[in-house]
């Protein structure tokens, strides 16, 4: 079973999903970490992250597991490995391949069939688990999302806003896994809410539906 947290970049998905999983005693499914695992496996095999056939074959062959904050790849803990600059760069390259995405959707479904997860992403409630009993779509104003990202990265908020708007456009128009609101999703605007306030709202929804 999964509580699905979707939304655009900068809306607070990762922070909210991690805090919500702690609040409810669920496991946090970090979809971004899964792409990093594929990238790490590709590099360990001395393959080209830009080659769709190689990357897809790797994505289809590996097994990823989450145990609270620990991430394992084929049985080996990789929390530190997948955060290296090399893996970060490779992850951005493997993530564009449709075959990799399809393989990870299958892997995500395998995981959520075996336990209770809070998962965040772009299409958890629309593609990965449309039967999720609670789907939440986080939003925030573009300016607030850019401000948050600037605080995280030290970048210029105006430049981040321009890049963010372009990413939003690409995410909403892509053929596979497009960013959209599920018909039965609850939209939560995080612009003027603290992390604790957002988590409290969603935890209340989960408890009200008998999920926790």
Rosetta constraint file for C-alpha pairs under 8 A:
AtomPair CA 1 CA 112 HARMONIC 5.43 0.50
AtomPair CA 1 CA 113 HARMONIC 6.14 0.50
AtomPair CA 1 CA 114 HARMONIC 7.64 0.50
AtomPair CA 1 CA 115 HARMONIC 6.15 0.50
AtomPair CA 1 CA 116 HARMONIC 4.99 0.50
AtomPair CA 1 CA 117 HARMONIC 6.34 0.50
AtomPair CA 1 CA 132 HARMONIC 6.89 0.50
AtomPair CA 1 CA 133 HARMONIC 7.90 0.50
AtomPair CA 2 CA 112 HARMONIC 6.00 0.50
AtomPair CA 2 CA 116 HARMONIC 5.81 0.50
AtomPair CA 2 CA 117 HARMONIC 4.70 0.50
AtomPair CA 2 CA 118 HARMONIC 5.54 0.50
AtomPair CA 2 CA 119 HARMONIC 6.60 0.50
AtomPair CA 2 CA 129 HARMONIC 7.58 0.50
AtomPair CA 2 CA 132 HARMONIC 5.86 0.50
AtomPair CA 2 CA 133 HARMONIC 7.45 0.50
AtomPair CA 2 CA 134 HARMONIC 7.69 0.50
AtomPair CA 3 CA 117 HARMONIC 6.36 0.50
AtomPair CA 3 CA 118 HARMONIC 4.79 0.50
AtomPair CA 3 CA 119 HARMONIC 6.28 0.50
AtomPair CA 3 CA 132 HARMONIC 6.28 0.50
AtomPair CA 3 CA 133 HARMONIC 6.87 0.50
AtomPair CA 3 CA 134 HARMONIC 5.23 0.50
AtomPair CA 3 CA 135 HARMONIC 6.10 0.50
AtomPair CA 3 CA 136 HARMONIC 7.82 0.50
AtomPair CA 4 CA 118 HARMONIC 6.20 0.50
AtomPair CA 4 CA 119 HARMONIC 5.29 0.50
AtomPair CA 4 CA 120 HARMONIC 6.05 0.50
AtomPair CA 4 CA 124 HARMONIC 5.57 0.50
AtomPair CA 4 CA 125 HARMONIC 5.38 0.50
AtomPair CA 4 CA 129 HARMONIC 7.68 0.50
AtomPair CA 4 CA 132 HARMONIC 6.67 0.50
AtomPair CA 4 CA 134 HARMONIC 6.36 0.50
AtomPair CA 4 CA 135 HARMONIC 4.71 0.50
AtomPair CA 4 CA 136 HARMONIC 6.03 0.50
AtomPair CA 5 CA 13 HARMONIC 6.44 0.50
AtomPair CA 5 CA 17 HARMONIC 6.82 0.50
AtomPair CA 5 CA 118 HARMONIC 7.29 0.50
AtomPair CA 5 CA 119 HARMONIC 5.97 0.50
AtomPair CA 5 CA 120 HARMONIC 4.46 0.50
AtomPair CA 5 CA 121 HARMONIC 6.49 0.50
AtomPair CA 5 CA 124 HARMONIC 6.93 0.50
AtomPair CA 5 CA 125 HARMONIC 7.35 0.50
AtomPair CA 5 CA 135 HARMONIC 6.21 0.50
AtomPair CA 5 CA 136 HARMONIC 4.95 0.50
AtomPair CA 5 CA 137 HARMONIC 5.92 0.50
AtomPair CA 5 CA 138 HARMONIC 7.07 0.50
AtomPair CA 6 CA 13 HARMONIC 6.80 0.50
AtomPair CA 6 CA 120 HARMONIC 5.55 0.50
AtomPair CA 6 CA 121 HARMONIC 5.03 0.50
AtomPair CA 6 CA 122 HARMONIC 5.01 0.50
AtomPair CA 6 CA 123 HARMONIC 6.33 0.50
AtomPair CA 6 CA 124 HARMONIC 6.37 0.50
AtomPair CA 6 CA 125 HARMONIC 6.99 0.50
AtomPair CA 6 CA 135 HARMONIC 7.73 0.50
AtomPair CA 6 CA 136 HARMONIC 6.25 0.50
AtomPair CA 6 CA 137 HARMONIC 4.80 0.50
AtomPair CA 6 CA 138 HARMONIC 6.20 0.50
AtomPair CA 6 CA 181 HARMONIC 7.96 0.50
AtomPair CA 7 CA 11 HARMONIC 6.43 0.50
AtomPair CA 7 CA 13 HARMONIC 6.84 0.50
AtomPair CA 7 CA 121 HARMONIC 6.89 0.50
AtomPair CA 7 CA 122 HARMONIC 5.76 0.50
AtomPair CA 7 CA 137 HARMONIC 5.21 0.50
AtomPair CA 7 CA 138 HARMONIC 4.93 0.50
AtomPair CA 7 CA 139 HARMONIC 6.14 0.50
AtomPair CA 7 CA 179 HARMONIC 7.17 0.50
AtomPair CA 7 CA 180 HARMONIC 7.92 0.50
AtomPair CA 7 CA 181 HARMONIC 7.98 0.50
AtomPair CA 8 CA 122 HARMONIC 6.93 0.50
AtomPair CA 8 CA 138 HARMONIC 7.51 0.50
AtomPair CA 8 CA 139 HARMONIC 6.93 0.50
AtomPair CA 8 CA 168 HARMONIC 6.81 0.50
AtomPair CA 8 CA 179 HARMONIC 7.31 0.50
AtomPair CA 9 CA 13 HARMONIC 7.83 0.50
AtomPair CA 9 CA 145 HARMONIC 7.34 0.50
AtomPair CA 9 CA 164 HARMONIC 7.57 0.50
AtomPair CA 9 CA 168 HARMONIC 7.86 0.50
AtomPair CA 10 CA 140 HARMONIC 7.80 0.50
AtomPair CA 10 CA 145 HARMONIC 4.47 0.50
AtomPair CA 10 CA 146 HARMONIC 6.80 0.50
AtomPair CA 10 CA 148 HARMONIC 6.64 0.50
AtomPair CA 10 CA 149 HARMONIC 6.30 0.50
AtomPair CA 11 CA 138 HARMONIC 5.87 0.50
AtomPair CA 11 CA 139 HARMONIC 5.29 0.50
AtomPair CA 11 CA 140 HARMONIC 5.44 0.50
AtomPair CA 11 CA 145 HARMONIC 5.88 0.50
AtomPair CA 11 CA 190 HARMONIC 6.78 0.50
AtomPair CA 12 CA 16 HARMONIC 5.94 0.50
AtomPair CA 12 CA 138 HARMONIC 7.29 0.50
AtomPair CA 12 CA 190 HARMONIC 7.51 0.50
AtomPair CA 13 CA 17 HARMONIC 5.83 0.50
AtomPair CA 13 CA 120 HARMONIC 6.00 0.50
AtomPair CA 13 CA 121 HARMONIC 7.34 0.50
AtomPair CA 13 CA 138 HARMONIC 6.88 0.50
AtomPair CA 14 CA 18 HARMONIC 6.05 0.50
AtomPair CA 14 CA 30 HARMONIC 7.62 0.50
AtomPair CA 14 CA 120 HARMONIC 6.52 0.50
AtomPair CA 15 CA 19 HARMONIC 6.13 0.50
AtomPair CA 15 CA 195 HARMONIC 7.51 0.50
AtomPair CA 16 CA 20 HARMONIC 5.83 0.50
AtomPair CA 16 CA 195 HARMONIC 6.51 0.50
AtomPair CA 16 CA 198 HARMONIC 7.17 0.50
AtomPair CA 16 CA 199 HARMONIC 6.12 0.50
AtomPair CA 17 CA 21 HARMONIC 6.06 0.50
AtomPair CA 17 CA 28 HARMONIC 6.61 0.50
AtomPair CA 17 CA 118 HARMONIC 5.93 0.50
AtomPair CA 17 CA 119 HARMONIC 6.61 0.50
AtomPair CA 17 CA 120 HARMONIC 6.29 0.50
AtomPair CA 18 CA 22 HARMONIC 6.49 0.50
AtomPair CA 18 CA 28 HARMONIC 5.66 0.50
AtomPair CA 18 CA 118 HARMONIC 7.66 0.50
AtomPair CA 19 CA 23 HARMONIC 6.20 0.50
AtomPair CA 19 CA 199 HARMONIC 6.87 0.50
AtomPair CA 20 CA 24 HARMONIC 6.13 0.50
AtomPair CA 20 CA 26 HARMONIC 7.96 0.50
AtomPair CA 20 CA 118 HARMONIC 7.33 0.50
AtomPair CA 20 CA 199 HARMONIC 5.63 0.50
AtomPair CA 20 CA 202 HARMONIC 7.68 0.50
AtomPair CA 20 CA 203 HARMONIC 6.79 0.50
AtomPair CA 21 CA 25 HARMONIC 5.62 0.50
AtomPair CA 21 CA 26 HARMONIC 4.56 0.50
AtomPair CA 21 CA 27 HARMONIC 5.69 0.50
AtomPair CA 21 CA 28 HARMONIC 5.54 0.50
AtomPair CA 21 CA 117 HARMONIC 7.22 0.50
AtomPair CA 21 CA 118 HARMONIC 5.77 0.50
AtomPair CA 22 CA 26 HARMONIC 6.50 0.50
AtomPair CA 22 CA 27 HARMONIC 7.71 0.50
AtomPair CA 23 CA 203 HARMONIC 7.47 0.50
AtomPair CA 24 CA 203 HARMONIC 7.13 0.50
AtomPair CA 24 CA 212 HARMONIC 6.24 0.50
AtomPair CA 26 CA 68 HARMONIC 7.97 0.50
AtomPair CA 26 CA 116 HARMONIC 5.38 0.50
AtomPair CA 26 CA 117 HARMONIC 5.20 0.50
AtomPair CA 26 CA 118 HARMONIC 6.43 0.50
AtomPair CA 27 CA 66 HARMONIC 7.25 0.50
AtomPair CA 27 CA 67 HARMONIC 6.77 0.50
AtomPair CA 27 CA 68 HARMONIC 5.16 0.50
AtomPair CA 27 CA 116 HARMONIC 6.30 0.50
AtomPair CA 27 CA 117 HARMONIC 4.69 0.50
AtomPair CA 27 CA 118 HARMONIC 6.21 0.50
AtomPair CA 28 CA 66 HARMONIC 7.56 0.50
AtomPair CA 28 CA 68 HARMONIC 6.35 0.50
AtomPair CA 28 CA 69 HARMONIC 7.41 0.50
AtomPair CA 28 CA 117 HARMONIC 5.70 0.50
AtomPair CA 28 CA 118 HARMONIC 5.05 0.50
AtomPair CA 28 CA 119 HARMONIC 6.12 0.50
AtomPair CA 29 CA 66 HARMONIC 6.79 0.50
AtomPair CA 29 CA 117 HARMONIC 6.20 0.50
AtomPair CA 29 CA 118 HARMONIC 5.94 0.50
AtomPair CA 29 CA 119 HARMONIC 4.66 0.50
AtomPair CA 29 CA 120 HARMONIC 7.02 0.50
AtomPair CA 30 CA 34 HARMONIC 6.80 0.50
AtomPair CA 30 CA 119 HARMONIC 6.42 0.50
AtomPair CA 30 CA 120 HARMONIC 6.64 0.50
AtomPair CA 31 CA 35 HARMONIC 6.96 0.50
AtomPair CA 31 CA 119 HARMONIC 7.09 0.50
AtomPair CA 31 CA 120 HARMONIC 6.55 0.50
AtomPair CA 31 CA 121 HARMONIC 6.28 0.50
AtomPair CA 32 CA 36 HARMONIC 6.51 0.50
AtomPair CA 32 CA 121 HARMONIC 7.82 0.50
AtomPair CA 33 CA 37 HARMONIC 6.17 0.50
AtomPair CA 33 CA 82 HARMONIC 7.31 0.50
AtomPair CA 34 CA 38 HARMONIC 6.45 0.50
AtomPair CA 34 CA 64 HARMONIC 7.12 0.50
AtomPair CA 34 CA 104 HARMONIC 7.29 0.50
AtomPair CA 35 CA 39 HARMONIC 6.23 0.50
AtomPair CA 35 CA 91 HARMONIC 5.68 0.50
AtomPair CA 35 CA 94 HARMONIC 7.23 0.50
AtomPair CA 35 CA 95 HARMONIC 6.26 0.50
AtomPair CA 35 CA 104 HARMONIC 7.85 0.50
AtomPair CA 36 CA 40 HARMONIC 6.07 0.50
AtomPair CA 36 CA 82 HARMONIC 5.50 0.50
AtomPair CA 36 CA 83 HARMONIC 7.75 0.50
AtomPair CA 36 CA 87 HARMONIC 6.27 0.50
AtomPair CA 36 CA 88 HARMONIC 6.64 0.50
AtomPair CA 36 CA 90 HARMONIC 7.70 0.50
AtomPair CA 36 CA 91 HARMONIC 5.03 0.50
AtomPair CA 37 CA 41 HARMONIC 6.14 0.50
AtomPair CA 37 CA 64 HARMONIC 7.53 0.50
AtomPair CA 37 CA 73 HARMONIC 6.63 0.50
AtomPair CA 37 CA 78 HARMONIC 7.87 0.50
AtomPair CA 37 CA 82 HARMONIC 6.23 0.50
AtomPair CA 38 CA 42 HARMONIC 6.14 0.50
AtomPair CA 38 CA 55 HARMONIC 7.38 0.50
AtomPair CA 38 CA 58 HARMONIC 6.76 0.50
AtomPair CA 38 CA 59 HARMONIC 5.60 0.50
AtomPair CA 38 CA 62 HARMONIC 7.75 0.50
AtomPair CA 38 CA 91 HARMONIC 7.31 0.50
AtomPair CA 38 CA 94 HARMONIC 7.49 0.50
AtomPair CA 39 CA 43 HARMONIC 6.23 0.50
AtomPair CA 39 CA 49 HARMONIC 6.69 0.50
AtomPair CA 39 CA 55 HARMONIC 7.82 0.50
AtomPair CA 39 CA 87 HARMONIC 5.85 0.50
AtomPair CA 39 CA 88 HARMONIC 7.92 0.50
AtomPair CA 39 CA 90 HARMONIC 5.38 0.50
AtomPair CA 39 CA 91 HARMONIC 4.93 0.50
AtomPair CA 39 CA 94 HARMONIC 6.38 0.50
AtomPair CA 40 CA 44 HARMONIC 6.10 0.50
AtomPair CA 40 CA 81 HARMONIC 7.51 0.50
AtomPair CA 40 CA 82 HARMONIC 6.24 0.50
AtomPair CA 40 CA 87 HARMONIC 5.63 0.50
AtomPair CA 40 CA 90 HARMONIC 7.74 0.50
AtomPair CA 40 CA 91 HARMONIC 7.93 0.50
AtomPair CA 41 CA 45 HARMONIC 6.32 0.50
AtomPair CA 41 CA 58 HARMONIC 6.92 0.50
AtomPair CA 41 CA 62 HARMONIC 7.98 0.50
AtomPair CA 42 CA 46 HARMONIC 6.43 0.50
AtomPair CA 42 CA 47 HARMONIC 5.36 0.50
AtomPair CA 42 CA 48 HARMONIC 7.01 0.50
AtomPair CA 42 CA 49 HARMONIC 6.35 0.50
AtomPair CA 42 CA 54 HARMONIC 7.76 0.50
AtomPair CA 42 CA 55 HARMONIC 6.36 0.50
AtomPair CA 42 CA 58 HARMONIC 6.47 0.50
AtomPair CA 43 CA 47 HARMONIC 5.79 0.50
AtomPair CA 43 CA 48 HARMONIC 7.36 0.50
AtomPair CA 43 CA 49 HARMONIC 7.38 0.50
AtomPair CA 43 CA 87 HARMONIC 7.75 0.50
AtomPair CA 43 CA 90 HARMONIC 7.95 0.50
AtomPair CA 47 CA 54 HARMONIC 6.82 0.50
AtomPair CA 47 CA 55 HARMONIC 7.83 0.50
AtomPair CA 48 CA 54 HARMONIC 7.16 0.50
AtomPair CA 48 CA 55 HARMONIC 7.52 0.50
AtomPair CA 49 CA 54 HARMONIC 7.58 0.50
AtomPair CA 49 CA 55 HARMONIC 5.99 0.50
AtomPair CA 49 CA 90 HARMONIC 5.78 0.50
AtomPair CA 49 CA 91 HARMONIC 7.74 0.50
AtomPair CA 49 CA 93 HARMONIC 5.83 0.50
AtomPair CA 49 CA 94 HARMONIC 5.34 0.50
AtomPair CA 50 CA 55 HARMONIC 7.54 0.50
AtomPair CA 50 CA 93 HARMONIC 5.64 0.50
AtomPair CA 50 CA 94 HARMONIC 6.23 0.50
AtomPair CA 51 CA 55 HARMONIC 6.13 0.50
AtomPair CA 51 CA 94 HARMONIC 7.99 0.50
AtomPair CA 52 CA 56 HARMONIC 5.85 0.50
AtomPair CA 52 CA 94 HARMONIC 7.35 0.50
AtomPair CA 52 CA 97 HARMONIC 5.62 0.50
AtomPair CA 52 CA 99 HARMONIC 7.21 0.50
AtomPair CA 52 CA 100 HARMONIC 7.75 0.50
AtomPair CA 53 CA 57 HARMONIC 6.11 0.50
AtomPair CA 53 CA 99 HARMONIC 7.88 0.50
AtomPair CA 54 CA 58 HARMONIC 6.32 0.50
AtomPair CA 55 CA 59 HARMONIC 6.16 0.50
AtomPair CA 55 CA 94 HARMONIC 6.28 0.50
AtomPair CA 55 CA 97 HARMONIC 7.80 0.50
AtomPair CA 55 CA 100 HARMONIC 6.53 0.50
AtomPair CA 56 CA 60 HARMONIC 6.12 0.50
AtomPair CA 56 CA 97 HARMONIC 7.40 0.50
AtomPair CA 56 CA 99 HARMONIC 5.13 0.50
AtomPair CA 56 CA 100 HARMONIC 4.64 0.50
AtomPair CA 56 CA 103 HARMONIC 7.23 0.50
AtomPair CA 57 CA 61 HARMONIC 6.33 0.50
AtomPair CA 58 CA 62 HARMONIC 6.32 0.50
AtomPair CA 59 CA 100 HARMONIC 5.67 0.50
AtomPair CA 59 CA 103 HARMONIC 5.87 0.50
AtomPair CA 59 CA 104 HARMONIC 6.89 0.50
AtomPair CA 60 CA 100 HARMONIC 7.55 0.50
AtomPair CA 60 CA 103 HARMONIC 5.38 0.50
AtomPair CA 60 CA 104 HARMONIC 7.81 0.50
AtomPair CA 62 CA 73 HARMONIC 7.05 0.50
AtomPair CA 62 CA 74 HARMONIC 6.07 0.50
AtomPair CA 63 CA 73 HARMONIC 5.92 0.50
AtomPair CA 63 CA 74 HARMONIC 5.04 0.50
AtomPair CA 63 CA 75 HARMONIC 7.80 0.50
AtomPair CA 63 CA 107 HARMONIC 7.54 0.50
AtomPair CA 64 CA 71 HARMONIC 7.27 0.50
AtomPair CA 64 CA 72 HARMONIC 5.73 0.50
AtomPair CA 64 CA 73 HARMONIC 4.83 0.50
AtomPair CA 64 CA 74 HARMONIC 6.29 0.50
AtomPair CA 64 CA 75 HARMONIC 7.89 0.50
AtomPair CA 64 CA 107 HARMONIC 7.50 0.50
AtomPair CA 65 CA 71 HARMONIC 5.86 0.50
AtomPair CA 65 CA 72 HARMONIC 5.23 0.50
AtomPair CA 65 CA 73 HARMONIC 6.72 0.50
AtomPair CA 65 CA 75 HARMONIC 7.93 0.50
AtomPair CA 65 CA 111 HARMONIC 7.36 0.50
AtomPair CA 66 CA 70 HARMONIC 5.79 0.50
AtomPair CA 66 CA 71 HARMONIC 4.79 0.50
AtomPair CA 66 CA 72 HARMONIC 6.50 0.50
AtomPair CA 67 CA 71 HARMONIC 6.49 0.50
AtomPair CA 70 CA 77 HARMONIC 6.90 0.50
AtomPair CA 70 CA 78 HARMONIC 7.94 0.50
AtomPair CA 70 CA 79 HARMONIC 6.34 0.50
AtomPair CA 71 CA 77 HARMONIC 5.71 0.50
AtomPair CA 71 CA 78 HARMONIC 5.90 0.50
AtomPair CA 71 CA 79 HARMONIC 5.57 0.50
AtomPair CA 72 CA 76 HARMONIC 5.00 0.50
AtomPair CA 72 CA 77 HARMONIC 4.17 0.50
AtomPair CA 72 CA 78 HARMONIC 5.53 0.50
AtomPair CA 72 CA 79 HARMONIC 7.43 0.50
AtomPair CA 73 CA 77 HARMONIC 6.34 0.50
AtomPair CA 73 CA 78 HARMONIC 6.44 0.50
AtomPair CA 78 CA 82 HARMONIC 6.07 0.50
AtomPair CA 79 CA 83 HARMONIC 7.08 0.50
AtomPair CA 80 CA 84 HARMONIC 7.10 0.50
AtomPair CA 81 CA 87 HARMONIC 7.64 0.50
AtomPair CA 82 CA 87 HARMONIC 5.68 0.50
AtomPair CA 82 CA 88 HARMONIC 7.12 0.50
AtomPair CA 83 CA 87 HARMONIC 6.53 0.50
AtomPair CA 83 CA 88 HARMONIC 6.32 0.50
AtomPair CA 84 CA 88 HARMONIC 6.16 0.50
AtomPair CA 85 CA 89 HARMONIC 6.16 0.50
AtomPair CA 86 CA 90 HARMONIC 6.24 0.50
AtomPair CA 87 CA 91 HARMONIC 5.88 0.50
AtomPair CA 88 CA 92 HARMONIC 6.67 0.50
AtomPair CA 89 CA 93 HARMONIC 6.87 0.50
AtomPair CA 90 CA 94 HARMONIC 6.32 0.50
AtomPair CA 91 CA 95 HARMONIC 5.97 0.50
AtomPair CA 92 CA 96 HARMONIC 7.19 0.50
AtomPair CA 93 CA 97 HARMONIC 7.90 0.50
AtomPair CA 94 CA 100 HARMONIC 6.95 0.50
AtomPair CA 95 CA 100 HARMONIC 6.69 0.50
AtomPair CA 95 CA 101 HARMONIC 6.78 0.50
AtomPair CA 96 CA 100 HARMONIC 7.83 0.50
AtomPair CA 96 CA 101 HARMONIC 7.81 0.50
AtomPair CA 97 CA 101 HARMONIC 6.53 0.50
AtomPair CA 98 CA 102 HARMONIC 6.16 0.50
AtomPair CA 98 CA 176 HARMONIC 7.15 0.50
AtomPair CA 99 CA 103 HARMONIC 6.18 0.50
AtomPair CA 100 CA 104 HARMONIC 6.22 0.50
AtomPair CA 101 CA 105 HARMONIC 6.15 0.50
AtomPair CA 102 CA 106 HARMONIC 6.42 0.50
AtomPair CA 103 CA 107 HARMONIC 6.30 0.50
AtomPair CA 104 CA 108 HARMONIC 5.93 0.50
AtomPair CA 105 CA 109 HARMONIC 6.20 0.50
AtomPair CA 105 CA 128 HARMONIC 5.73 0.50
AtomPair CA 106 CA 110 HARMONIC 6.27 0.50
AtomPair CA 106 CA 128 HARMONIC 7.94 0.50
AtomPair CA 107 CA 111 HARMONIC 6.34 0.50
AtomPair CA 108 CA 112 HARMONIC 6.26 0.50
AtomPair CA 108 CA 128 HARMONIC 7.11 0.50
AtomPair CA 109 CA 113 HARMONIC 6.09 0.50
AtomPair CA 109 CA 128 HARMONIC 6.54 0.50
AtomPair CA 109 CA 129 HARMONIC 7.17 0.50
AtomPair CA 110 CA 114 HARMONIC 6.92 0.50
AtomPair CA 111 CA 115 HARMONIC 6.96 0.50
AtomPair CA 112 CA 116 HARMONIC 6.50 0.50
AtomPair CA 112 CA 117 HARMONIC 6.23 0.50
AtomPair CA 119 CA 124 HARMONIC 6.99 0.50
AtomPair CA 120 CA 124 HARMONIC 6.59 0.50
AtomPair CA 122 CA 177 HARMONIC 7.03 0.50
AtomPair CA 122 CA 178 HARMONIC 7.14 0.50
AtomPair CA 122 CA 179 HARMONIC 5.34 0.50
AtomPair CA 122 CA 180 HARMONIC 7.71 0.50
AtomPair CA 123 CA 127 HARMONIC 5.36 0.50
AtomPair CA 123 CA 128 HARMONIC 6.43 0.50
AtomPair CA 123 CA 177 HARMONIC 5.67 0.50
AtomPair CA 123 CA 178 HARMONIC 6.83 0.50
AtomPair CA 123 CA 179 HARMONIC 6.24 0.50
AtomPair CA 123 CA 180 HARMONIC 7.38 0.50
AtomPair CA 124 CA 128 HARMONIC 4.69 0.50
AtomPair CA 124 CA 129 HARMONIC 5.67 0.50
AtomPair CA 124 CA 130 HARMONIC 7.34 0.50
AtomPair CA 125 CA 129 HARMONIC 5.23 0.50
AtomPair CA 125 CA 130 HARMONIC 4.86 0.50
AtomPair CA 125 CA 131 HARMONIC 7.57 0.50
AtomPair CA 125 CA 132 HARMONIC 6.49 0.50
AtomPair CA 125 CA 135 HARMONIC 5.74 0.50
AtomPair CA 125 CA 136 HARMONIC 7.96 0.50
AtomPair CA 125 CA 182 HARMONIC 6.31 0.50
AtomPair CA 125 CA 185 HARMONIC 7.75 0.50
AtomPair CA 126 CA 130 HARMONIC 4.92 0.50
AtomPair CA 126 CA 180 HARMONIC 7.70 0.50
AtomPair CA 126 CA 181 HARMONIC 7.60 0.50
AtomPair CA 126 CA 182 HARMONIC 5.60 0.50
AtomPair CA 127 CA 177 HARMONIC 6.86 0.50
AtomPair CA 134 CA 185 HARMONIC 7.22 0.50
AtomPair CA 134 CA 205 HARMONIC 7.88 0.50
AtomPair CA 134 CA 206 HARMONIC 6.93 0.50
AtomPair CA 135 CA 182 HARMONIC 7.56 0.50
AtomPair CA 135 CA 184 HARMONIC 7.04 0.50
AtomPair CA 135 CA 185 HARMONIC 4.63 0.50
AtomPair CA 135 CA 186 HARMONIC 6.23 0.50
AtomPair CA 136 CA 185 HARMONIC 5.17 0.50
AtomPair CA 136 CA 186 HARMONIC 4.78 0.50
AtomPair CA 136 CA 187 HARMONIC 5.82 0.50
AtomPair CA 136 CA 188 HARMONIC 6.98 0.50
AtomPair CA 136 CA 202 HARMONIC 7.81 0.50
AtomPair CA 137 CA 181 HARMONIC 6.44 0.50
AtomPair CA 137 CA 185 HARMONIC 6.19 0.50
AtomPair CA 137 CA 186 HARMONIC 6.02 0.50
AtomPair CA 137 CA 187 HARMONIC 4.69 0.50
AtomPair CA 137 CA 188 HARMONIC 6.18 0.50
AtomPair CA 138 CA 187 HARMONIC 5.89 0.50
AtomPair CA 138 CA 188 HARMONIC 4.97 0.50
AtomPair CA 138 CA 189 HARMONIC 5.89 0.50
AtomPair CA 138 CA 190 HARMONIC 6.72 0.50
AtomPair CA 139 CA 187 HARMONIC 7.13 0.50
AtomPair CA 139 CA 188 HARMONIC 6.15 0.50
AtomPair CA 139 CA 189 HARMONIC 4.71 0.50
AtomPair CA 139 CA 190 HARMONIC 6.04 0.50
AtomPair CA 139 CA 191 HARMONIC 7.46 0.50
AtomPair CA 140 CA 144 HARMONIC 6.36 0.50
AtomPair CA 140 CA 145 HARMONIC 6.22 0.50
AtomPair CA 140 CA 189 HARMONIC 5.37 0.50
AtomPair CA 140 CA 190 HARMONIC 5.31 0.50
AtomPair CA 140 CA 191 HARMONIC 4.64 0.50
AtomPair CA 141 CA 145 HARMONIC 6.27 0.50
AtomPair CA 141 CA 191 HARMONIC 6.25 0.50
AtomPair CA 142 CA 146 HARMONIC 6.16 0.50
AtomPair CA 142 CA 161 HARMONIC 6.91 0.50
AtomPair CA 142 CA 164 HARMONIC 7.90 0.50
AtomPair CA 142 CA 165 HARMONIC 7.67 0.50
AtomPair CA 143 CA 147 HARMONIC 6.12 0.50
AtomPair CA 143 CA 161 HARMONIC 6.74 0.50
AtomPair CA 144 CA 148 HARMONIC 6.22 0.50
AtomPair CA 144 CA 191 HARMONIC 6.35 0.50
AtomPair CA 145 CA 149 HARMONIC 6.33 0.50
AtomPair CA 145 CA 161 HARMONIC 8.00 0.50
AtomPair CA 146 CA 150 HARMONIC 6.09 0.50
AtomPair CA 146 CA 157 HARMONIC 5.55 0.50
AtomPair CA 146 CA 158 HARMONIC 7.54 0.50
AtomPair CA 146 CA 160 HARMONIC 5.72 0.50
AtomPair CA 146 CA 161 HARMONIC 5.13 0.50
AtomPair CA 146 CA 164 HARMONIC 7.20 0.50
AtomPair CA 147 CA 151 HARMONIC 6.30 0.50
AtomPair CA 147 CA 157 HARMONIC 5.57 0.50
AtomPair CA 148 CA 152 HARMONIC 6.35 0.50
AtomPair CA 149 CA 153 HARMONIC 6.10 0.50
AtomPair CA 149 CA 154 HARMONIC 8.00 0.50
AtomPair CA 149 CA 155 HARMONIC 7.72 0.50
AtomPair CA 149 CA 157 HARMONIC 7.60 0.50
AtomPair CA 149 CA 160 HARMONIC 7.45 0.50
AtomPair CA 150 CA 154 HARMONIC 5.14 0.50
AtomPair CA 150 CA 155 HARMONIC 4.79 0.50
AtomPair CA 150 CA 156 HARMONIC 5.98 0.50
AtomPair CA 150 CA 157 HARMONIC 5.27 0.50
AtomPair CA 150 CA 160 HARMONIC 7.01 0.50
AtomPair CA 151 CA 155 HARMONIC 7.38 0.50
AtomPair CA 155 CA 159 HARMONIC 7.80 0.50
AtomPair CA 155 CA 160 HARMONIC 7.08 0.50
AtomPair CA 156 CA 160 HARMONIC 6.13 0.50
AtomPair CA 157 CA 161 HARMONIC 6.00 0.50
AtomPair CA 158 CA 162 HARMONIC 6.47 0.50
AtomPair CA 159 CA 163 HARMONIC 6.39 0.50
AtomPair CA 160 CA 164 HARMONIC 5.84 0.50
AtomPair CA 161 CA 165 HARMONIC 6.10 0.50
AtomPair CA 162 CA 166 HARMONIC 6.51 0.50
AtomPair CA 163 CA 167 HARMONIC 6.23 0.50
AtomPair CA 164 CA 168 HARMONIC 6.08 0.50
AtomPair CA 165 CA 169 HARMONIC 6.29 0.50
AtomPair CA 166 CA 170 HARMONIC 6.32 0.50
AtomPair CA 167 CA 171 HARMONIC 5.97 0.50
AtomPair CA 168 CA 172 HARMONIC 6.11 0.50
AtomPair CA 169 CA 173 HARMONIC 6.19 0.50
AtomPair CA 170 CA 174 HARMONIC 5.88 0.50
AtomPair CA 171 CA 178 HARMONIC 5.50 0.50
AtomPair CA 171 CA 179 HARMONIC 5.45 0.50
AtomPair CA 172 CA 178 HARMONIC 5.03 0.50
AtomPair CA 172 CA 179 HARMONIC 4.72 0.50
AtomPair CA 172 CA 180 HARMONIC 6.65 0.50
AtomPair CA 173 CA 178 HARMONIC 6.20 0.50
AtomPair CA 173 CA 179 HARMONIC 7.85 0.50
AtomPair CA 174 CA 178 HARMONIC 5.21 0.50
AtomPair CA 181 CA 185 HARMONIC 6.55 0.50
AtomPair CA 188 CA 198 HARMONIC 7.68 0.50
AtomPair CA 189 CA 193 HARMONIC 7.78 0.50
AtomPair CA 190 CA 194 HARMONIC 7.33 0.50
AtomPair CA 190 CA 198 HARMONIC 6.65 0.50
AtomPair CA 193 CA 197 HARMONIC 5.86 0.50
AtomPair CA 193 CA 198 HARMONIC 6.33 0.50
AtomPair CA 194 CA 198 HARMONIC 6.36 0.50
AtomPair CA 195 CA 199 HARMONIC 6.16 0.50
AtomPair CA 196 CA 200 HARMONIC 6.03 0.50
AtomPair CA 197 CA 201 HARMONIC 6.34 0.50
AtomPair CA 198 CA 202 HARMONIC 6.44 0.50
AtomPair CA 199 CA 203 HARMONIC 5.88 0.50
AtomPair CA 200 CA 204 HARMONIC 5.99 0.50
AtomPair CA 201 CA 205 HARMONIC 6.45 0.50
AtomPair CA 202 CA 206 HARMONIC 6.22 0.50
AtomPair CA 203 CA 207 HARMONIC 6.14 0.50
AtomPair CA 204 CA 208 HARMONIC 5.92 0.50
AtomPair CA 205 CA 209 HARMONIC 6.31 0.50
AtomPair CA 206 CA 210 HARMONIC 6.41 0.50
AtomPair CA 206 CA 211 HARMONIC 5.20 0.50
AtomPair CA 206 CA 212 HARMONIC 6.15 0.50
AtomPair CA 207 CA 211 HARMONIC 5.56 0.50
AtomPair CA 207 CA 212 HARMONIC 5.09 0.50
